[in-house]
Amino acid sequence: MAVSSILDHTPDHPIARARARQGLLDLAKRGDRGIFVHLPLWLLISLWTGLWTQQPLFCAFNSALFLGNALARQLLRQRFARMVEADYARAFRVYMTLLLGNCLHWGVLTGLSMHWPALHAAEMPLVFVAVGVGCSGSLGLAISPFVRFWYPAGVLAPLAVALLTDPTALHTLIALVSVVLVPYLYRSSQVVHDDYWAAADARLELEERARQLELLSVTDALTQVNNRLYFEHRLVAEWARAARESEPLSVLIIDLDHFKNINDSHGHPFGDRCLVAAAQALRGALHRSNDVLARYGGEEFAVLLAGADARAAQQVAERLLAGVAAVELDHEGKSVRLACSIGVSTIVPASMSSPSSAVSEADKALYAAKQQGRNRVVAAPGA
């Protein structure tokens, strides 16, 4: 997808959506720097030229419009990031309406000054402000091609129309200059646009690479489930949370039964197939999004169940046991079934305990399961 259009509609690809969301947030950040400049400019023009004395209601009405737009954008700023994340298309429409509202407002005022005698004294200041607003908006907000074109067009189009309704030689010349100025600003702001998106693409690429490297660092290369490092980090975090909230936390240690015999009889490549199949079965038996499955080492897996009491942990363990027992692999025409033993530990963390104690208790329960004949679940005392 070309970067020139990425900000102006809702893209489908996840990376493109991330780019578009960030672009819109950056556009709003740039645009909001001038939120409160429009009202002071209007007050300065209307007071300096005596317009406020002659047309107080008209000046007050337009002041209210500028102030209302500024306040609306200020309020929108507080929740704009959430709106962009929830509904990009709606956020784009709302922000563009407010952003382009100001430039169109200046354009209408400037065009009106060409025909309304009461505004003649403010005609030149309004023309200068209109051109300045259009140029600054096109260059400063060049992130979006939509804004690059319509921001100056919204200011200069009403001016050109007003001039052409009284087509003197000078008015016609100024109108033509205004018309030419819009595509000129659009083209000249292309450099700003390209520079922004080149930097944005480079930043997003670096972030994506960092995310992939982080994912690789916590993912077991063979089974593609989490590795022991990730499990231990999550255990510490969930332990601290459970201690604060006085909630139970359960740890399951799972060991494939007779796995050494499988490796010796069928070879290590087939043993790897068994590990992958077991990991898939275990992952399929976990139903909550915050349940953590990790390869703990060799043929051992570990499961972390945040907020699960002893009864819930026992039910999950039985489901895991059944999931592994259902695995059947073919090796050289022979069927090989898997089985596992599971040790369960459930603890409500206390100040005198540590995360390693949960693993230690689950490991002891696993040893008991092995001693009792394998292919079973054993809970640690008190679990």
MARDREN-269520 format. One record per residue (C-alpha): x, y, z. Coordinates in pm, 1 decimal. Example, Ala and Ser with C-alpha at 12.3 -4.5 7.8 and 13.67 -1.06 7.14 Angstrom:
REM residues 2
<node east="1230.0" north="-450.0" up="780.0"/>
<node east="1367.0" north="-106.0" up="714.0"/>
This chain:
REM residues 383
<node east="0.0" north="0.0" up="0.0"/>
<node east="138.6" north="339.2" up="-95.9"/>
<node east="219.5" north="569.0" up="191.8"/>
<node east="49.0" north="854.8" up="7.5"/>
<node east="-294.3" north="708.0" up="74.8"/>
<node east="-246.6" north="521.0" up="398.9"/>
<node east="-393.4" north="791.8" up="621.2"/>
<node east="-708.4" north="858.7" up="423.1"/>
<node east="-900.5" north="533.8" up="460.3"/>
<node east="-911.9" north="227.3" up="681.4"/>
<node east="-643.7" north="-19.6" up="563.4"/>
<node east="-685.3" north="-393.2" up="599.2"/>
<node east="-334.4" north="-517.5" up="675.1"/>
<node east="-239.0" north="-507.4" up="1047.7"/>
<node east="88.8" north="-325.0" up="984.1"/>
<node east="-85.0" north="-78.0" up="752.8"/>
<node east="-349.6" north="-18.5" up="1020.8"/>
<node east="-78.0" north="52.0" up="1276.4"/>
<node east="86.8" north="298.4" up="1036.4"/>
<node east="-243.7" north="470.7" up="963.4"/>
<node east="-335.4" north="500.8" up="1331.9"/>
<node east="3.3" north="645.1" up="1421.1"/>
<node east="-14.2" north="883.3" up="1125.8"/>
<node east="-353.8" north="1013.9" up="1233.6"/>
<node east="-234.5" north="1059.0" up="1592.5"/>
<node east="72.8" north="1249.9" up="1471.1"/>
<node east="-145.6" north="1460.2" up="1240.3"/>
<node east="-370.6" north="1551.7" up="1532.9"/>
<node east="-68.6" north="1633.9" up="1748.4"/>
<node east="61.4" north="1873.4" up="1482.4"/>
<node east="-278.1" north="2023.9" up="1409.9"/>
<node east="-359.9" north="2078.9" up="1774.8"/>
<node east="-59.0" north="2304.6" up="1823.4"/>
<node east="-261.5" north="2582.3" up="1661.0"/>
<node east="-593.1" north="2514.9" up="1834.9"/>
<node east="-619.1" north="2852.7" up="2008.5"/>
<node east="-451.2" north="3076.7" up="1748.9"/>
<node east="-762.4" north="3132.1" up="1537.1"/>
<node east="-969.7" north="3314.2" up="1799.1"/>
<node east="-694.3" north="3566.6" up="1890.1"/>
<node east="-635.9" north="3637.9" up="1521.6"/>
<node east="-1005.6" north="3706.3" up="1467.2"/>
<node east="-1028.3" north="3924.9" up="1778.8"/>
<node east="-722.5" north="4123.2" up="1668.7"/>
<node east="-867.7" north="4186.3" up="1320.9"/>
<node east="-1219.3" north="4269.7" up="1439.3"/>
<node east="-1100.8" north="4505.5" up="1716.7"/>
<node east="-819.1" north="4673.1" up="1523.0"/>
<node east="-1035.1" north="4751.2" up="1219.2"/>
<node east="-1331.1" north="4871.2" up="1429.1"/>
<node east="-1548.7" north="4587.2" up="1305.0"/>
<node east="-1642.4" north="4486.1" up="1660.3"/>
<node east="-1785.7" north="4835.3" up="1722.4"/>
<node east="-1986.2" north="4831.6" up="1398.8"/>
<node east="-2099.8" north="4465.5" up="1399.2"/>
<node east="-2077.5" north="4335.9" up="1757.7"/>
<node east="-2322.3" north="4045.5" up="1708.1"/>
<node east="-2144.5" north="3927.4" up="1393.1"/>
<node east="-1805.2" north="3942.4" up="1563.5"/>
<node east="-1932.6" north="3767.7" up="1875.9"/>
<node east="-2094.8" north="3492.9" up="1667.8"/>
<node east="-1771.7" north="3422.0" up="1480.0"/>
<node east="-1571.3" north="3438.4" up="1802.0"/>
<node east="-1803.4" north="3174.9" up="1945.5"/>
<node east="-1747.7" north="2953.9" up="1639.9"/>
<node east="-1368.4" north="2976.5" up="1671.2"/>
<node east="-1385.3" north="2917.3" up="2047.6"/>
<node east="-1626.8" north="2625.0" up="2007.5"/>
<node east="-1399.4" north="2457.4" up="1754.8"/>
<node east="-1098.2" north="2503.6" up="1982.3"/>
<node east="-1278.8" north="2362.1" up="2285.8"/>
<node east="-1416.2" north="2067.8" up="2086.8"/>
<node east="-1067.3" north="1979.8" up="1967.2"/>
<node east="-928.6" north="2019.9" up="2317.3"/>
<node east="-1188.7" north="1776.7" up="2452.8"/>
<node east="-1131.7" north="1538.4" up="2163.4"/>
<node east="-757.5" north="1536.1" up="2233.8"/>
<node east="-817.4" north="1371.9" up="2572.7"/>
<node east="-976.6" north="1060.8" up="2423.4"/>
<node east="-860.1" north="1071.1" up="2063.4"/>
<node east="-609.3" north="786.2" up="2097.7"/>
<node east="-883.0" north="554.6" up="2228.9"/>
<node east="-1118.2" north="662.8" up="1950.0"/>
<node east="-853.5" north="594.5" up="1683.3"/>
<node east="-792.5" north="247.9" up="1827.5"/>
<node east="-1163.6" north="163.9" up="1851.2"/>
<node east="-1290.6" north="310.6" up="1521.4"/>
<node east="-1028.5" north="459.0" up="1291.6"/>
<node east="-1272.8" north="569.7" up="1019.2"/>
<node east="-1496.1" north="756.6" up="1265.1"/>
<node east="-1197.7" north="921.7" up="1434.2"/>
<node east="-1069.4" north="1034.7" up="1093.5"/>
<node east="-1407.1" north="1187.2" up="998.6"/>
<node east="-1453.8" north="1366.7" up="1330.0"/>
<node east="-1105.2" north="1513.7" up="1334.9"/>
<node east="-1115.6" north="1622.7" up="969.7"/>
<node east="-1449.1" north="1797.3" up="1027.7"/>
<node east="-1304.7" north="2001.1" up="1313.7"/>
<node east="-969.9" north="2062.0" up="1144.6"/>
<node east="-1108.3" north="2174.1" up="810.4"/>
<node east="-1384.4" north="2369.4" up="981.8"/>
<node east="-1141.7" north="2643.7" up="1079.9"/>
<node east="-986.9" north="2686.2" up="735.2"/>
<node east="-1330.3" north="2692.8" up="571.0"/>
<node east="-1440.7" north="2948.9" up="830.0"/>
<node east="-1151.9" north="3179.4" up="733.0"/>
<node east="-1227.9" north="3126.5" up="365.5"/>
<node east="-1593.3" north="3225.9" up="407.1"/>
<node east="-1502.0" north="3535.2" up="612.2"/>
<node east="-1246.2" north="3642.7" up="353.5"/>
<node east="-1487.5" north="3588.3" up="64.2"/>
<node east="-1759.9" north="3776.5" up="251.4"/>
<node east="-1527.1" north="4074.1" up="300.3"/>
<node east="-1516.1" north="4118.3" up="-78.8"/>
<node east="-1888.1" north="4199.8" up="-97.7"/>
<node east="-2008.4" north="4315.6" up="244.9"/>
<node east="-1925.1" north="4683.7" up="297.8"/>
<node east="-1904.7" north="4640.2" up="674.8"/>
<node east="-1613.5" north="4400.6" up="626.0"/>
<node east="-1419.6" north="4605.8" up="369.9"/>
<node east="-1186.2" north="4748.4" up="635.2"/>
<node east="-1087.1" north="4393.3" up="733.9"/>
<node east="-1046.8" north="4270.8" up="375.2"/>
<node east="-666.6" north="4285.6" up="349.5"/>
<node east="-596.9" north="4142.5" up="697.9"/>
<node east="-838.0" north="3857.5" up="624.6"/>
<node east="-667.7" north="3785.2" up="289.8"/>
<node east="-327.9" north="3769.5" up="460.0"/>
<node east="-459.6" north="3541.7" up="736.0"/>
<node east="-640.3" north="3316.4" up="486.3"/>
<node east="-328.9" north="3268.6" up="273.7"/>
<node east="-116.0" north="3217.6" up="584.9"/>
<node east="-354.2" north="2960.6" up="730.8"/>
<node east="-372.0" north="2771.7" up="400.4"/>
<node east="4.6" north="2763.0" up="353.0"/>
<node east="87.8" north="2668.7" up="711.4"/>
<node east="-178.2" north="2397.0" up="713.8"/>
<node east="-65.8" north="2244.0" up="386.0"/>
<node east="299.6" north="2230.8" up="491.2"/>
<node east="260.0" north="2158.2" up="861.2"/>
<node east="-5.1" north="1888.9" up="811.6"/>
<node east="146.1" north="1727.9" up="501.8"/>
<node east="123.2" north="1382.5" up="662.8"/>
<node east="-213.4" north="1339.0" up="492.4"/>
<node east="-262.5" north="1403.6" up="117.7"/>
<node east="-626.7" north="1477.3" up="199.7"/>
<node east="-528.0" north="1764.6" up="428.2"/>
<node east="-246.0" north="1882.0" up="199.3"/>
<node east="-504.0" north="1957.3" up="-69.9"/>
<node east="-824.1" north="2044.4" up="112.6"/>
<node east="-676.1" north="2263.3" up="386.7"/>
<node east="-556.3" north="2537.8" up="147.8"/>
<node east="-849.3" north="2470.5" up="-84.9"/>
<node east="-1094.8" north="2524.8" up="201.1"/>
<node east="-944.5" north="2868.9" up="265.0"/>
<node east="-878.4" north="2985.6" up="-91.4"/>
<node east="-1177.8" north="2841.7" up="-278.3"/>
<node east="-1437.6" north="3075.1" up="-115.4"/>
<node east="-1200.3" north="3365.7" up="-176.5"/>
<node east="-1164.4" north="3275.5" up="-545.3"/>
<node east="-1541.5" north="3235.5" up="-585.6"/>
<node east="-1606.2" north="3573.1" up="-420.3"/>
<node east="-1350.2" north="3742.9" up="-644.0"/>
<node east="-1492.3" north="3591.3" up="-961.3"/>
<node east="-1842.4" north="3715.8" up="-877.3"/>
<node east="-1698.7" north="4066.7" up="-923.5"/>
<node east="-1460.8" north="3991.8" up="-1212.6"/>
<node east="-1244.7" north="4299.6" up="-1235.9"/>
<node east="-899.2" north="4248.6" up="-1383.9"/>
<node east="-737.0" north="4255.1" up="-1040.4"/>
<node east="-997.3" north="4023.1" up="-885.2"/>
<node east="-962.8" north="3775.2" up="-1170.7"/>
<node east="-584.3" north="3776.0" up="-1134.8"/>
<node east="-600.6" north="3718.0" up="-757.3"/>
<node east="-859.3" north="3439.4" up="-806.8"/>
<node east="-637.4" north="3265.1" up="-1063.3"/>
<node east="-336.6" north="3299.7" up="-832.7"/>
<node east="-543.3" north="3143.9" up="-553.3"/>
<node east="-642.3" north="2854.8" up="-777.0"/>
<node east="-281.9" north="2796.2" up="-884.1"/>
<node east="-157.6" north="2824.1" up="-525.5"/>
<node east="-350.7" north="2513.8" up="-411.2"/>
<node east="-177.8" north="2257.0" up="-640.1"/>
<node east="151.3" north="2441.6" up="-586.5"/>
<node east="122.0" north="2394.9" up="-210.0"/>
<node east="18.3" north="2033.5" up="-262.5"/>
<node east="327.6" north="1960.2" up="-469.5"/>
<node east="570.2" north="2157.6" up="-254.6"/>
<node east="451.9" north="1978.1" up="61.6"/>
<node east="531.3" north="1640.0" up="-98.8"/>
<node east="884.0" north="1654.1" up="47.1"/>
<node east="748.6" north="1694.6" up="400.2"/>
<node east="501.7" north="1412.9" up="339.3"/>
<node east="766.8" north="1174.9" up="203.7"/>
<node east="1013.8" north="1257.2" up="480.8"/>
<node east="754.1" north="1186.5" up="748.7"/>
<node east="648.1" north="851.2" up="605.4"/>
<node east="1005.8" north="742.3" up="537.6"/>
<node east="1087.1" north="806.7" up="903.4"/>
<node east="762.8" north="646.7" up="1017.4"/>
<node east="825.2" north="333.5" up="808.9"/>
<node east="1178.2" north="304.9" up="944.2"/>
<node east="1052.7" north="339.9" up="1302.3"/>
<node east="775.8" north="85.6" up="1254.4"/>
<node east="1017.1" north="-158.5" up="1090.5"/>
<node east="1254.5" north="-128.7" up="1385.5"/>
<node east="966.5" north="-177.3" up="1629.3"/>
<node east="848.8" north="-483.7" up="1438.2"/>
<node east="1197.9" north="-631.7" up="1437.1"/>
<node east="1230.6" north="-565.1" up="1808.3"/>
<node east="893.9" north="-730.9" up="1867.9"/>
<node east="998.0" north="-1035.4" up="1664.3"/>
<node east="1328.4" north="-1060.6" up="1849.6"/>
<node east="1146.6" north="-1035.9" up="2180.9"/>
<node east="903.8" north="-1304.3" up="2068.4"/>
<node east="1189.6" north="-1530.5" up="1962.7"/>
<node east="1357.3" north="-1481.3" up="2299.2"/>
<node east="1053.5" north="-1614.8" up="2485.7"/>
<node east="939.9" north="-1883.9" up="2239.5"/>
<node east="1058.4" north="-2243.7" up="2231.2"/>
<node east="1200.1" north="-2302.1" up="1883.7"/>
<node east="1073.4" north="-2659.2" up="1851.9"/>
<node east="721.5" north="-2654.0" up="1995.6"/>
<node east="645.5" north="-2282.5" up="1934.6"/>
<node east="498.6" north="-2244.9" up="2283.0"/>
<node east="648.7" north="-2014.1" up="2544.8"/>
<node east="985.1" north="-2106.0" up="2687.9"/>
<node east="1099.8" north="-2132.4" up="3048.3"/>
<node east="1224.3" north="-1772.0" up="3059.0"/>
<node east="879.8" north="-1639.2" up="2969.2"/>
<node east="711.1" north="-1872.0" up="3217.2"/>
<node east="932.4" north="-1756.6" up="3501.8"/>
<node east="876.2" north="-1388.2" up="3420.9"/>
<node east="498.9" north="-1437.4" up="3410.9"/>
<node east="507.5" north="-1640.7" up="3729.8"/>
<node east="678.0" north="-1356.0" up="3915.8"/>
<node east="429.1" north="-1100.8" up="3778.6"/>
<node east="121.2" north="-1312.5" up="3851.1"/>
<node east="256.3" north="-1402.7" up="4193.5"/>
<node east="284.4" north="-1033.7" up="4285.5"/>
<node east="-66.6" north="-963.1" up="4155.1"/>
<node east="-214.8" north="-1262.0" up="4339.5"/>
<node east="-41.1" north="-1152.5" up="4660.8"/>
<node east="-190.0" north="-802.3" up="4632.5"/>
<node east="-539.7" north="-933.5" up="4566.5"/>
<node east="-518.7" north="-1241.2" up="4791.7"/>
<node east="-611.5" north="-1468.4" up="4502.9"/>
<node east="-501.4" north="-1829.1" up="4442.6"/>
<node east="-249.3" north="-1919.9" up="4178.5"/>
<node east="-192.0" north="-2266.1" up="4037.6"/>
<node east="114.4" north="-2418.7" up="3872.1"/>
<node east="109.9" north="-2747.3" up="3682.1"/>
<node east="425.6" north="-2938.2" up="3588.6"/>
<node east="369.0" north="-3191.9" up="3309.6"/>
<node east="612.1" north="-3466.2" up="3209.5"/>
<node east="566.6" north="-3700.6" up="2913.2"/>
<node east="573.6" north="-4061.9" up="3033.7"/>
<node east="841.3" north="-4299.2" up="2901.5"/>
<node east="975.6" north="-4033.4" up="2667.6"/>
<node east="1330.8" north="-4170.9" up="2689.4"/>
<node east="1201.7" north="-4503.0" up="2558.4"/>
<node east="1038.9" north="-4322.1" up="2264.8"/>
<node east="1366.1" north="-4152.7" up="2175.8"/>
<node east="1564.7" north="-4474.3" up="2212.8"/>
<node east="1316.7" north="-4685.6" up="2015.3"/>
<node east="1212.9" north="-4445.1" up="1739.3"/>
<node east="1489.5" north="-4187.1" up="1726.6"/>
<node east="1515.4" north="-3823.1" up="1828.2"/>
<node east="1342.9" north="-3678.8" up="1517.0"/>
<node east="1030.2" north="-3876.0" up="1605.0"/>
<node east="1073.9" north="-3768.8" up="1966.2"/>
<node east="1063.8" north="-3409.3" up="1846.0"/>
<node east="739.2" north="-3484.0" up="1661.8"/>
<node east="597.2" north="-3615.8" up="1986.7"/>
<node east="695.1" north="-3297.9" up="2172.2"/>
<node east="531.0" north="-3080.0" up="1907.4"/>
<node east="212.8" north="-3290.0" up="1912.0"/>
<node east="202.8" north="-3285.2" up="2292.9"/>
<node east="246.6" north="-2907.0" up="2297.4"/>
<node east="-41.5" north="-2866.3" up="2051.2"/>
<node east="-263.6" north="-3092.7" up="2259.7"/>
<node east="-181.5" north="-2904.2" up="2579.1"/>
<node east="-242.2" north="-2567.7" up="2414.4"/>
<node east="-575.7" north="-2686.6" up="2281.0"/>
<node east="-685.1" north="-2794.8" up="2627.4"/>
<node east="-631.2" north="-2447.2" up="2778.0"/>
<node east="-939.5" north="-2232.5" up="2732.4"/>
<node east="-853.2" north="-1899.3" up="2897.4"/>
<node east="-649.2" north="-1637.3" up="2714.5"/>
<node east="-434.2" north="-1564.5" up="3020.9"/>
<node east="-338.7" north="-1929.7" up="3085.0"/>
<node east="33.9" north="-1973.2" up="3024.8"/>
<node east="181.9" north="-2285.0" up="2866.2"/>
<node east="558.0" north="-2321.7" up="2839.7"/>
<node east="811.3" north="-2585.7" up="2757.8"/>
<node east="998.2" north="-2610.0" up="3084.8"/>
<node east="1282.6" north="-2830.1" up="2965.1"/>
<node east="1330.0" north="-3156.9" up="2780.3"/>
<node east="996.7" north="-3339.1" up="2785.3"/>
<node east="857.1" north="-3121.3" up="3063.8"/>
<node east="593.6" north="-2852.3" up="3022.7"/>
<node east="460.4" north="-2602.4" up="3275.4"/>
<node east="122.5" north="-2433.0" up="3299.6"/>
<node east="40.1" north="-2120.0" up="3498.8"/>
<node east="-322.9" north="-2064.9" up="3593.8"/>
<node east="-376.6" north="-1718.7" up="3742.2"/>
<node east="-675.3" north="-1696.7" up="3976.6"/>
<node east="-743.5" north="-2071.8" up="3961.9"/>
<node east="-820.0" north="-2248.6" up="4290.5"/>
<node east="-740.8" north="-2615.2" up="4360.0"/>
<node east="-1067.0" north="-2742.2" up="4211.9"/>
<node east="-1028.9" north="-2542.7" up="3889.0"/>
<node east="-664.6" north="-2646.5" up="3859.5"/>
<node east="-759.0" north="-3013.1" up="3902.3"/>
<node east="-1018.0" north="-2984.9" up="3625.8"/>
<node east="-767.6" north="-2822.2" up="3390.7"/>
<node east="-507.8" north="-3086.7" up="3473.2"/>
<node east="-752.9" north="-3368.1" up="3394.2"/>
<node east="-831.3" north="-3199.4" up="3063.4"/>
<node east="-460.9" north="-3170.7" up="2982.5"/>
<node east="-407.3" north="-3535.2" up="3074.1"/>
<node east="-689.2" north="-3641.3" up="2841.9"/>
<node east="-561.9" north="-3414.9" up="2563.6"/>
<node east="-217.6" north="-3572.8" up="2564.1"/>
<node east="-363.5" north="-3925.0" up="2593.6"/>
<node east="-563.3" north="-3860.1" up="2276.5"/>
<node east="-248.4" north="-3799.1" up="2072.5"/>
<node east="-169.7" north="-4084.4" up="1836.4"/>
<node east="123.2" north="-4069.1" up="1595.4"/>
<node east="228.5" north="-4302.3" up="1318.5"/>
<node east="589.4" north="-4411.1" up="1291.8"/>
<node east="689.9" north="-4652.4" up="1016.4"/>
<node east="343.6" north="-4806.3" up="1013.4"/>
<node east="323.7" north="-4838.2" up="1391.2"/>
<node east="89.3" north="-4638.6" up="1611.7"/>
<node east="248.2" north="-4455.6" up="1903.9"/>
<node east="32.7" north="-4303.9" up="2176.6"/>
<node east="145.8" north="-4049.9" up="2431.2"/>
<node east="76.8" north="-4018.1" up="2802.0"/>
<node east="185.5" north="-3776.7" up="3072.3"/>
<node east="197.6" north="-3725.1" up="3445.9"/>
<node east="95.3" north="-3396.1" up="3604.9"/>
<node east="177.9" north="-3237.8" up="3938.0"/>
<node east="-46.9" north="-2958.0" up="4062.5"/>
<node east="28.7" north="-2687.6" up="4316.6"/>
<node east="-220.1" north="-2423.6" up="4427.9"/>
<node east="-107.5" north="-2142.5" up="4658.8"/>
<node east="-242.5" north="-1810.7" up="4779.8"/>
<node east="83.8" north="-1612.3" up="4786.3"/>
<node east="194.9" north="-1481.8" up="5124.9"/>
<node east="477.6" north="-1252.9" up="5230.5"/>
<node east="690.4" north="-1545.1" up="5353.3"/>
<node east="657.0" north="-1748.8" up="5032.3"/>
<node east="816.5" north="-1712.3" up="4687.6"/>
<node east="717.8" north="-1799.3" up="4330.1"/>
<node east="968.1" north="-2084.3" up="4325.6"/>
<node east="776.9" north="-2254.8" up="4605.5"/>
<node east="480.1" north="-2308.9" up="4373.7"/>
<node east="702.5" north="-2477.9" up="4116.2"/>
<node east="874.6" north="-2682.2" up="4386.2"/>
<node east="542.2" north="-2810.0" up="4524.4"/>
<node east="414.1" north="-2894.3" up="4175.9"/>
<node east="739.2" north="-3077.7" up="4102.5"/>
<node east="702.5" north="-3285.6" up="4418.8"/>
<node east="346.4" north="-3372.2" up="4318.5"/>
<node east="473.3" north="-3474.5" up="3972.5"/>
<node east="727.1" north="-3707.3" up="4134.9"/>
<node east="443.2" north="-3860.5" up="4336.0"/>
<node east="243.1" north="-3913.3" up="4016.7"/>
<node east="537.3" north="-4095.1" up="3863.8"/>
<node east="574.3" north="-4308.9" up="4174.6"/>
<node east="205.1" north="-4399.6" up="4169.6"/>
<node east="221.8" north="-4542.1" up="3819.1"/>
<node east="227.5" north="-4241.7" up="3580.7"/>
<node east="-49.7" north="-4121.0" up="3348.6"/>
<node east="-228.5" north="-3943.2" up="3633.1"/>
<node east="-275.6" north="-3611.7" up="3811.7"/>
<node east="-152.9" north="-3562.0" up="4166.5"/>
<node east="-208.9" north="-3243.7" up="4366.2"/>
<node east="38.3" north="-3120.3" up="4624.9"/>
<node east="-81.3" north="-3140.2" up="4988.2"/>
<node east="-299.0" north="-2843.0" up="5068.9"/>
<node east="-363.9" north="-2769.5" up="4699.2"/>
